[in-house]
């Protein structure tokens, strides 16, 4: 991953954390420490996912290997999650299944 891409992810994560804090501070009555903790958690989660995504999809071969399964996994996970009222958990399961499918696809293509 290029250094500029890493910095871009860091800046976007910081802005997202700040926006999340401001929105929650204005609309919730929770303690400030709880809102700060949740804002930091959102920023860290986004930063990790951003970094992993752009590291994983850095080459054309990996885009083919992981791109379509990730899109399908996230979409199906979110749809199933809405039906069972657990969208975040099902979306994460969809991502994990998509990564496994991409890995198996890579092993099959590499084994020939």
C-alpha positions as CSV (number, residue, x, y, z in Angstrom):
1,X,0.0,0.0,0.0
2,X,1.4,3.4,-0.9
3,X,2.2,5.8,1.8
4,X,-0.2,8.4,0.3
5,X,-3.1,5.9,0.4
6,X,-2.3,5.2,4.1
7,X,-2.4,8.9,4.9
8,X,-5.6,9.3,3.0
9,X,-7.2,6.5,5.1
10,X,-5.9,8.1,8.3
11,X,-7.4,11.6,7.4
12,X,-10.7,10.1,6.3
13,X,-10.9,8.1,9.5
14,X,-10.2,11.1,11.7
15,X,-12.9,13.2,9.9
16,X,-15.3,10.3,10.2
17,X,-14.6,10.0,13.9
18,X,-15.0,13.8,14.4
19,X,-18.3,13.9,12.5
20,X,-19.6,10.8,14.4
21,X,-18.7,12.5,17.7
22,X,-20.4,15.8,16.7
23,X,-23.6,14.1,15.5
24,X,-23.9,11.9,18.6
25,X,-23.0,14.7,21.0
26,X,-25.8,16.9,19.5
27,X,-28.5,14.1,19.5
28,X,-27.8,11.8,22.5
29,X,-27.8,12.2,26.2
30,X,-25.1,9.6,26.8
31,X,-22.0,10.6,28.8
32,X,-19.3,12.4,26.8
33,X,-16.7,9.7,27.6
34,X,-19.0,7.0,26.0
35,X,-19.5,9.2,22.9
36,X,-15.7,9.7,22.6
37,X,-15.1,6.0,23.0
38,X,-17.6,5.1,20.3
39,X,-16.2,7.8,18.0
40,X,-12.6,6.4,18.4
41,X,-13.9,2.9,17.8
42,X,-15.7,4.0,14.6
43,X,-12.6,5.8,13.4
44,X,-10.3,2.8,14.1
45,X,-12.7,0.3,12.5
46,X,-13.0,2.4,9.4
47,X,-9.2,2.9,9.2
48,X,-8.6,-0.8,9.5
49,X,-11.2,-1.7,6.9
50,X,-10.0,1.0,4.6
51,X,-6.4,-0.2,4.9
52,X,-7.2,-3.8,4.5
53,X,-9.4,-3.2,1.5
54,X,-6.9,-1.1,-0.4
55,X,-4.1,-3.5,0.5
56,X,-6.1,-6.5,-0.6
57,X,-7.2,-4.9,-3.8
58,X,-3.9,-3.4,-4.8
59,X,-3.3,-5.5,-7.9
60,X,-5.5,-6.4,-10.9
61,X,-5.2,-10.1,-10.1
62,X,-6.4,-9.5,-6.6
63,X,-9.2,-7.3,-7.7
64,X,-10.5,-10.1,-9.9
65,X,-9.9,-12.6,-7.1
66,X,-11.6,-10.7,-4.2
67,X,-13.6,-7.9,-5.8
68,X,-16.8,-9.7,-7.0
69,X,-17.0,-12.0,-4.0
70,X,-16.7,-9.0,-1.6
71,X,-19.5,-7.1,-3.4
72,X,-21.8,-10.1,-3.4
73,X,-20.9,-11.1,0.1
74,X,-21.6,-7.6,1.6
75,X,-24.9,-7.3,-0.4
76,X,-26.2,-10.7,0.5
77,X,-25.0,-10.4,4.1
78,X,-26.8,-7.1,4.5
79,X,-30.0,-8.4,2.9
80,X,-30.1,-11.5,5.0
81,X,-29.2,-9.4,8.0
82,X,-32.2,-7.2,7.5
83,X,-34.5,-10.2,7.5
84,X,-33.0,-11.7,10.7
85,X,-32.6,-8.3,12.3
86,X,-28.8,-8.6,12.6
87,X,-27.4,-6.6,9.7
88,X,-24.0,-5.9,11.0
89,X,-23.3,-9.5,12.1
90,X,-24.6,-10.9,8.8
91,X,-22.6,-8.4,6.8
92,X,-19.4,-9.4,8.6
93,X,-20.2,-13.0,8.0
94,X,-20.7,-12.2,4.3
95,X,-17.3,-10.5,4.2
96,X,-15.6,-13.5,5.8
97,X,-17.3,-15.9,3.4
98,X,-16.3,-13.7,0.5
99,X,-12.7,-13.6,1.6
100,X,-12.7,-17.4,2.0
101,X,-14.2,-17.7,-1.5
102,X,-11.5,-15.4,-2.9
103,X,-8.8,-17.3,-1.2
104,X,-10.1,-20.7,-2.5
105,X,-10.4,-19.2,-6.0
106,X,-6.8,-18.0,-5.8
107,X,-5.6,-21.4,-4.6
108,X,-7.4,-23.1,-7.5
109,X,-6.1,-20.7,-10.1
110,X,-2.6,-20.8,-8.6
111,X,-2.6,-24.6,-8.5
112,X,-3.0,-25.1,-12.2
